[in-house]
């Protein structure tokens, strides 16, 4: 096998290593560090399994396809939508945990957004109110305040 470089994908050809696809994550001093990223069928997995292979043992590996290339097109979209749902849910739970700061921050945003003509203050005060309230909502919703 030709020398491997970082981000190459390889597959063991003998029984000395667990079946699967490995990504080369490092090379130095005549060794390669491999991270197992695919199962024996070529599907993406997350194991955290790291293997160090001496240069002369790399003959036991053959080039392989990136397992990320076989994901269905809708998988990243579905994953993004699901992550967005859980992020909003966690944000809402954090706001519910700290209702007083959440209400104060929300009021600042509302006053700044609809206060022109209702509250007799300069526009810059309303702008600062929106910015301050937004930052406060982000801090409360993220659990940092």
C-alpha positions in Angstrom: 0.0 0.0 0.0 1.2 3.5 -0.7 1.9 5.8 2.2 -1.2 7.1 3.8 -2.0 10.8 4.5 -4.3 12.4 6.9 -8.0 12.1 5.9 -7.4 8.9 3.9 -9.8 6.0 4.5 -8.6 2.4 4.8 -10.1 -1.0 5.6 -8.2 -3.9 7.2 -7.7 -6.9 4.8 -6.7 -9.4 7.5 -8.1 -10.4 10.8 -5.6 -8.5 12.9 -7.9 -5.5 13.3 -11.7 -5.1 13.8 -13.6 -4.9 10.6 -14.6 -1.5 9.5 -13.4 1.7 7.8 -10.7 3.8 9.4 -9.8 7.4 8.8 -6.2 8.4 9.1 -6.1 11.1 11.7 -2.4 11.4 12.2 1.0 10.2 11.0 4.4 10.5 12.7 7.6 8.5 13.4 6.7 5.6 11.1 3.2 5.1 12.5 -0.3 6.0 11.5 -3.1 6.8 13.9 -6.5 5.5 12.6 -9.9 6.3 13.9 -12.7 3.8 13.2 -15.5 5.7 11.4 -17.4 2.9 9.6 -18.7 -0.6 10.2 -17.9 -3.6 8.1 -20.8 -2.7 5.7 -19.4 0.8 5.1 -22.0 2.6 7.2 -20.9 5.6 9.3 -20.5 4.9 13.0 -19.0 6.8 15.9 -16.9 4.5 18.1 -14.1 6.7 19.3 -11.9 3.6 18.7 -8.3 4.7 17.9 -5.6 2.3 16.5 -1.9 3.0 16.0 -0.4 1.1 13.2 3.3 0.8 12.4 4.3 1.7 8.8 5.2 -1.9 8.0 1.7 -3.1 9.2 -0.1 -0.7 6.8 0.2 -3.5 4.2 -2.7 -5.1 6.1 -5.0 -2.2 5.0 -6.5 -1.3 1.7 -7.9 2.0 0.5 -11.7 2.5 1.3 -14.5 4.9 0.5 -15.4 7.6 2.9 -18.5 6.3 4.9 -19.9 9.8 4.9 -20.4 9.5 1.2 -23.2 6.9 1.5 -25.6 8.9 3.7 -29.0 9.6 2.1 -29.5 13.2 1.0 -32.3 13.8 3.5 -30.3 12.6 6.5 -28.4 15.9 7.0 -31.6 17.9 6.6 -33.5 15.7 9.1 -30.6 15.9 11.5 -30.6 19.7 11.3 -34.3 19.9 11.9 -34.1 17.5 14.9 -31.2 19.5 16.4 -33.2 22.7 16.0 -36.2 21.2 17.8 -34.1 20.0 20.7 -32.2 23.3 20.9 -35.4 25.3 21.0 -36.9 22.9 23.6 -33.8 23.3 25.8 -33.9 27.1 25.4 -37.5 27.2 26.4 -36.9 25.0 29.4 -34.1 27.3 30.5 -36.4 30.4 30.2 -39.0 28.6 32.3 -36.5 27.8 34.9 -35.7 31.5 35.4 -39.0 33.2 34.7 -38.2 36.6 36.3 -35.1 37.4 34.2 -36.8 35.9 31.1 -39.8 38.2 31.5 -37.6 41.2 32.1 -35.5 40.5 29.0 -38.7 39.8 27.0 -40.2 43.1 28.1 -37.1 45.0 27.1 -37.2 43.4 23.6 -41.0 44.2 23.2 -40.6 47.8 24.4 -37.7 48.3 22.1 -39.5 46.7 19.1 -42.9 48.4 19.5 -42.1 51.4 21.8 -41.8 54.0 19.1 -44.8 56.3 19.4 -45.9 54.5 22.6 -43.0 55.3 24.9 -41.7 58.9 24.8 -37.9 58.1 24.5 -35.3 58.6 21.8 -34.9 55.9 19.2 -31.4 55.1 20.4 -32.9 54.1 23.8 -35.3 51.7 22.0 -32.5 50.2 20.0 -30.4 49.7 23.1 -33.5 48.1 24.8 -33.8 45.6 21.9 -30.1 44.7 22.0 -30.0 44.5 25.8 -33.1 42.4 26.0 -32.0 40.1 23.2 -28.6 39.5 24.8 -30.3 38.9 28.2 -32.7 36.4 26.6 -29.8 34.6 25.0 -28.0 34.4 28.3 -31.0 33.2 30.3 -32.0 30.7 27.6 -28.5 29.3 27.4 -28.4 28.9 31.2 -25.6 31.4 31.7 -27.6 33.9 33.7 
